[in-house]
Amino acid sequence: MSDQVQTSDETPNQSVDNKDSTVKSDKIVGYFELLQTNSNFRWLWAGQLVSLLGDWFNIIASAILIHNLTESGLALGILFTIRMLAPFLIAPIAGICADRYNRKHILIATDIVRGLLLIGFLFVRDENDIWLLYVLITLLFGVSGFFSPARSAILPDITVRSELGTANALSATTWSVMLALGAAIGGFTAGLFGVYTAFIIDGLTFFISAGLLLQIKLPIAFAAKASRFERSKSSAMGYMLRHPDILFIALHKGAIALLLSSGFQVALVGIAKNHFIIGDDGAIGLGVMYCMGGVGSGIGPIVARIWTGDRDKPLRWSISLGYCIGTIGLTIAAPLLSFPIVVLGGFIRSVGGGIAWVFSTQLLLQRAPNEIRGRIFGTEFALFTLMGAVASATVGAMMDLFGVQLVLWGMTALPLIPAILWWLWQVRHNKVISK
């Protein structure tokens, strides 16, 4: 059976399920209702569920392996920098591919390639193999650079308008829950059975995910999508400069990575290895901290969405609130008073970061036109990974010079910068709209 169903160009966000072709109302659907009635999203969600579990196995295992082989904060920072910089270099091309080619096929191909790359991680055995680990991380996350824009862009293709906000929130919550489970299970797996077992599990999850994604039936015919791409060859940055509101929304993930999340993830490794050592080489402690971070980033947007729904203004104002909550979390964690308090601070930080992340994505999904959506998400992802690389490298180097605690104190007020700037933009944006 063909994996596409023809729809008109005038309704790009209307999904036609292969089994559930009934046109849905504008009433916002619930999370369980979405999974029950939309089989396309169900397959996409199931693939995400499996592959994300492996992703967090990989993060824990890679961080522990690099620290065991080098015992260097700089080397650890380089690892996290590569994880972010590799997809940054790919993202502009990936965005074009997501608009030009079959988004489902891109997702499947990247999963298969990433599964094969994980085999190489098994050959990193001593300090002389660090170069191989860096090369493999570069390739793995370079390929991932094609996956993320395609997955973001495909979401409106397989949902109707009333499902879009629910699908975005559920996808983000799934990311957070799998961060929690994957980090916790990955930490225990690496601590009890070794990092190479974690790498093997990660590779298997990619192949399982590819099989699940194969079941998706895209609602937009390839020819129609290619035609729209030909009619819209403007660059994402050119479009966003003409539509500054879209540009400022797309900057949020870069701000989150630079000022709230990526550097903190590097700092957590230092905390687990040098301050609160739980499990072999701190693997279990690191897993617990990542786990609670995932729980927080999942709970934050779900709870906040009770108030905001999919309404534009509440979504916008809640983004600034998210940054402020993140600052509170960093302030609680910075003194390193005890392991539970650090975990609590990380949890609160992730609540704020999750709100800003999910709501900025929702605004883009609602406002970005389909024919350039992939390029916009590709540009957003490029900014996110670039800023994440800068934060990771900076924090890794600063930890070697000043220690984890002082670095954390330096990070506490940084999220207030985008909070204030976004608030000022909303004041101006509302005045323009009201005219």
N, C-alpha and C positions, 0 to 999 in steps of 0.2 A: 504493500500500500504506500502511496506517496506520502511524504512527511509534511506536505503543505496543503492548505485549503485556501482557495481563492477568496479574497475579500476586496472591497472597493478601496481606492486610494483615499476616499473622503473619510473613512472611519478606521484609521490605522490602529486605534487602541481597542477595537472591538474584537474579542476572541471568539473563535468558533471551535468549540471542543469537538473532537471526533465522535464523542458519545453524547455530549450535552450541548446541543446546538441551540437550545432555547435562549432567546435574548433576555438578559437579566435586567432587573429594574435598577434605578439610580440609588436605591437604598444600600448603604454600606453593608457588606456581608461580614459575617463573623469568621474567625480563624478556622474553626472546625468545618463550617459550611464551605469555605473556600476549598479545603482539602477534599471534601466529599464530592463537590460538584464540578471542579475543574481538574480533569485528569492531567492536562498539560502541565499545570503548575505543580501538581502532585509529583510528577516524575522529576521535574526540575528541583523541587524541594528535597526529594529523596536523594538525588545525586549530590546536592549540596550537603546534606546531612552526613553522608558517608565520607566524601572527600575532605570536609573540614575536620573530621575526627583525625584523619591522617595528617593533615597540615599541622595540627598542634603537637602531635607526636614528633614531627620533624623539628619544630621550633625548639622544643625542650631538648631533644637528642642532640641537635646541632650545637646549641649553646653549651651544653655540658661537655660535648666532645672537644670543642675548640678551647674551652677553659682547661680541661684536663691535659691537653697536649701543649698548651702555651702558658697558662696561668697569667695571661696578659689581658688587661682591660681594653687596651688598644686593639688587640687581635679580635676580641669579642665585639668591639665597636665596628671593626671592619666587616665582620660577618653580618651584623645587622644592617650596615650601610649597603653592602652588596645586595642584600635581600630587597632593599628599597630602590637602589639605583638601577639595577638591571631592568625591572619593568618600566622605569622612567624612560629609558632609552628606546624601549619598544612601543610605548603607549601611543605616540602619534600615528604610527603605522597600524597599530591594533585598532584604533578608532576608525580609521578608513576601512579596514577589513570588516569591522562589525557593521558598517553601513553598506558595504558593497557585496559581501558574500553571505552565505547562509550561516546565520548565527548559531544554529544548532550544531552544524558540522564543525564550526570553530571550537565549540565547547568540547565536543567528543574528541577531536584531534589533539587538543591540548592535554586532555586527561590521559590519553594513551602515551603521548610523548613523555609526560611527567612521570608516569608509572615506570617507563623504561629507564629514565634518568636515575631513578632511586636505586637501581642496581649498583651504580657506580659508587654510592656512598659506602658500600660494604668494603671497599678497597682502601679506605682512609684508616690507617692503622697507627701511624706515629707522626712525630712532628715534621718529618720530611714530606709527609703527604698533605700538609696543610694547603699547598697550592691546588691540589686536586679537589679538596673540599670547596675552596673558593670558586674554582671553575664550575663545579657541579651546581653550587648555589646560584652562580650567575646564570647558567643555562636553565635551571629549574624555574627561577623566578622571572627570567626573560620570557619563557614560554607562558608563565602565568600572566604576564602582561597582556597576552592576547585573550585570556579567559575572562578577566574581570570586566572590561568594557563590553564584551559580547553578552555576558550574563546580565549586566545592568540594563543594556539596551533591549534585550529580549523580553524583559518582564512586561512592558505594556503590550507586546505582541501577543501574549498568551492570556491576558486578562482583560476584562471590560473595566470601564471607568470606576464602577462601584466596588471592584475587587482590588484596584491598584494599590490603594493605601494599605489595605489589609495584607496584601502580598508582600509589599515592601517591609512593613513592620515585622511580619512573620519571618521573612528572609533574614532580616537583621537580628531578630531574636534568636533564630537558629544559629547564626554565626556566633552569637554570644554564648548560647547554651553549649555549643560544641567546643568553644574555647574553654568553658568551664570543665566539661567532661573530658575533652581531649587533653587539656593541660594536666588535669588531675590524673587521669589514667596513664597518660604519657609519662608523667613524672614517676609514678609508681612502676611502670613498665621499664623505663630506663634505669631506675634505681635498683630494681630487683632482678631484671633479666638482661640489662645492658642496652646501650644506645643502638646497637645494630639490629636488635629485635624491633625496636621502634621504627627504624628505617624500612624494614621489610613490611611491617604493617602499613606504613604510609604508602608504599608502592602498590600494595594490593587494593587499597581504597580507591586509588585513581582508576584502576581497571573496572572495579565494581560501579563507580560513578559513571563511567563511559557507557556501560551497559544500560543503566537506568535512563540516561539522557537520550539514548537511541529511541526510546518509546515516544518522545515528544512529537506531535504533529503540528508544525508551524502553521498559523492561520494566514500568513501573508505569502502570496506566491513569489517565488524568486524573481521572475521576470518583472513583476510590478515593482518590487523593491529595487532592482537594478535600474529600472526606468527612473524612479524617483531620485536615485543617487546621481544619475546623469544630469538631471535637472537641477541638482543642488550640489555644486562642486566648491562652494565657498568653504574656507577653512573654519574650524570650530572657533579659533581665536578671533578671526575676523567677524564671525557672527556674534560672539560674546562682546566684542568691543562695541558693536552696534546695539547690543542689548545688555547694558551694564548690570542690570539686576541678575541676569543669568550668570554673568561673570562673577559677581560677588558671591552668589550661591555656590558656584563651583570652587571658589577659593577656600571654603570651609574645611574640607578634608585635609588640604595642605596645612591649614592653621592647626587643626587637631593633631596631625602628625608631628609638626614642628614644636608645638608648645605644650602638648598635653599627653601624648601617648607613646611615640616611638622612643624618645629618650628615657621615659619612665620604664619601658620594657627592658632596656639595657641595664638600668639601675637595679631592677629587680634581681637580675642575675648576680650582681655584686652583693646585694643584701643576702641572698640565699647562700652564697658561697663563703661570705666573710663575717656576717653578723648573726644570722639565725640559721645555723646549719642543721637541717632536718633531713635524714636519709643519706644515702651514699652520695657524696659530693654536693649535698644540698638539693638533690633532684626533687625530693618529695616537697620540701618547703617551697621551691620554685613553682612546682605544679599547683600547690594550694593557692599561692598568690595569683597566678595566672587564672586559676579556676574562679576565684572570687571576683576577679576583674571581669571575667566573662559573664558571671551572674549579674553583676551590676549593670553592664552595658546592655543586657537583655531586659532587665526589669525597668530601667529608666524610661526608655521610649514607650514601652507597653503601658506603664502607669500614666505617663504624661499624655499619651494619646487618648485616654479617657476624657481629658479636658479639651484637647485640641481637635480631635477627630481628624478630618482631612481639610479643615478650614485654613485658608492661607494665612491670615493674620496671627492666629494663635501659634501656628507652626513657626512663623518667623520670630515672634517674641520669645518663644521657648528656647530657641537656639542660644540667645544671649544668656538665658537662665542656665543652660547646660554648661557653658564655660564657667560661670560663677560657681556652680556646684563642683566642677572639676578643681577649681582653686582651693575650695574648702578641703577636698580629699587630699590634695598634695600637702596642704598645711598640716593635716593630721598625721600623715605618714612621715614627714621630713625629720622629726626628732628621733625616730627609731627607738621609741620608748620600749616597745615589746613587739614580739611577732604578731599577736592578735591585733594590736593597734595599727601596725603597718598594713595588715590585711584589711582592716576596716577603712583606713585611708584610701587604699587602692580601690576598694569596692565603691566608695563614694565618688572618687575620681572617675571611675568608669561609668557610673550612673550619668554624670554630666556629659562625658564624652559620647556616650551612646545616644543621648537626646540630640546633641548637636549633629551627630553623624546621620542618624536615621531621618531626622526632619529636613536636613539639607538635601538628602537624596530624594525624599518625597517631593520637595519643591521642584527639583529638576525633572523628575518623572512627570509631573503635572504640567510643566511649562515648556520643556524642550521638544521641538517638533521631531517626528519620527525620522525624517529623511536625513537629519544631521545628529540624531541622538547619540549614535555610536561614537562620533568624533567628539562630541561634548563630554561624554563620560570618559573617553580616552584621554582628553586633555585634563579633566579633573583627576583621573588616576595618575597621570604623569606628574601633576603638581603634588599630589599626595605622596607619591614615592620619592620624589626629589626632596621634599621637605623632611620626609622620614629618614632619608639617607643623611641629610645634614644634621638632624637631631641625633641620630645614632652615633655618627662619627664624633660629634662634638662631646656628647655625654661620655662616650667611651674614653676619649682622651682626657677629659676633665676629671674623670674618676681616678685615673692614674696619678694626676697631679694633686687633687684636693680631697679625694675620698668621696664615698657615696653620700654621706650625710650633708656635706656642704653643697654638693651638686643639687640635691633635692631641695634644699632651702632656696637655692638660686632659681629653681623652676616654679616656685609656688605662685608668684604673681603674674607669670607670663600669660596664662589663659585670659586674664582680664583685658589684654590688649584687643584681641578679636571681639570680645564681648562688647566693649565700648564702641569700637568701629562699626560693628554690625548694628548696634542700637542707633548710632547716628545716621547710618544709611536708611534704616527703617523710618526714622522721623522725616527724612527728605523724601523717601519713596512714597510715604503716605500723603505728603503734601502734594506731590505731583499727581497722584491718582485722584485726589479729592477735587482737583481743579476741573 
